[in-house]
Amino acid sequence: MKRLHLTAAGLALILTGCGGAAPDETAAPDGAGALALVGAQLIDATGAPPVADSVVVVRDGRIESAGPRDATPVPEGAETLDVSGQTIIPGLVNLHVHYREGPEEMERQFRSQLHYGVTTARSIGSDSPERVAHLLASAGRSDAPRTYTAGTGFSYPGGFNAAGRNAPTTEEEARELVRNQIALGVHFIKMWVNAVAEPGLKIPPEIRAAIIDEAIRNGAIPVAHIDDEADGRQLVEAGLRDFLHSTVLTFGPGAGVPVDDPDPSAEFVRMCLDNGVYFTPTLSIVQNRWHFAEHPELLDDPELRAAFGMYNPDALAGWDDPARRADVVDDPGFEDRKAAFRQVQDFVKTMHDAGVAVALGNDAGTPNVPFGWGMHHEMELYVEAGLTPMDAIVAATATGAAQMPPVGEADYGTLEAGKVADLIVLNADPLADITNTLEIDRVMRLGEWVDRRGFVPTP
């Protein structure tokens, strides 16, 4: 009998023909390209309790697995990072941002947001076509937040915030202007429907309805800034589901004075629940009219000063002035303004407790609301309103993500297998004290660590 001699290639061919497979000596280890964060408390923002001792595996920009250490194996060969004693939360989602100026300034604002762990942002009504183009071009970058835009918003001639906005006077004009915005690639259509000096200058109901209908017809999401329940009812009936602020008067004539009956009616709450309505109340824009005057010690934080410096150093110059601070806190109406603000906080608690979705946004980019830092302060205001730290974190992550297009289909905002790896590693427990969300060790965007060095200028 002849002895059969086989080469390695021949053996592989036989094995393949027999249904087997030759081992691939070049195959990468199981953990190649993976990073395992090991030992941290995990707050995944799904509503589940925190995991005290977790493993989070990241590969190719996504969460491959996340859970308790004893049930979540670290792939062989993966890079590991010991984060014992720390806490991991999802990247923050800010539903109310106004970017300022041109591309260079916007890049600095992006940097401030990522420094503070804001990995997703919605720019809501102040964007020129050039700014829209820059936001759209930033899609998919690990060195910029995920951004959505409403382009240029809608008001009415002489109405609230009408300067530089779309201000149609007929339904036909409104529809055409909506189409013009959507042609730019915007995701949302925003309108300001709130108190003005003359009631006749508010956007009429029929034009609001036309804006909503045309936005929905063309695949955009309509959004309204309101401060009145009657307007809220009409807008819901017209098909709108996304509200900024609250039904408490906080802008325009009569704002800043507490009212006798600020609570939303039971009927309106039921209307919101039945129609899947959600609110982004935006507390910071109200409180920060006086907050830094009352608490100037906050301005000693070099990171906060750097965040202000990214877009509005003039605000710092004003709050650094003791005379200006005294004018604010010594004003006879100061306590009324604070009481009116507490009524807005009560609105947040009322809607949340009723089951109405309450997301987080802080009007970043307005004069007294710095990019990045302000989202953490907004969470603090939610906890002051009566929400738990876990509630505030979920509002700032999963709830906001769920409202972005396509609504309910976000692949970010929670830390689960398959989701995008946008996350924050904290040095302290935010469930013990919500201000610990500012104790940031690292930020990850799209599976890559954000370069946070040099954010605070050196002397």
Buried (B, 14 or more C-beta within 10 A) or exposed (E): EEEEEEEEEEEBEEEEEEEEEEEEEEEEEEBEBBBBBBBBBBBBBBEEEBBEEBBBBBBEBBBBBBBEBEEBBBBEEBBBBEBEEBBBBBBBBBBBBBBBEEEEEBBBBBBBBBBBBBBBBBBBBBBEBEBBBBBBEBEEEBBBBBBBBBBBBBBBEBBBBBEEBBBBEEBEBBBEBBBBBBEBBBBBBBBBBBBBEEEEBBBBBEBBBBBBBBBBEBEBBBBBBBBBBEBBBBBBEBEBBBBBBBBBBBBBEEBBEBEEEBBBEEEBBEBBBEEEBBBBBBBBBBBBBBBBBBEBEBBEEEBBBBBBBBBBEEBBEBBEEEEEBEEBEEEEEBEEBBEBBBBBBBBBBBBBEBEBBBBBBBBBBBBBBBBBBBBBBBBBBBBBBBBEBBBBBBBBBBBBBBBBBEEEEBEBBBBBEEBBBBBBBBBBBBBEEBBBBBBBBBBBBBBBEBEBEEBBEEE
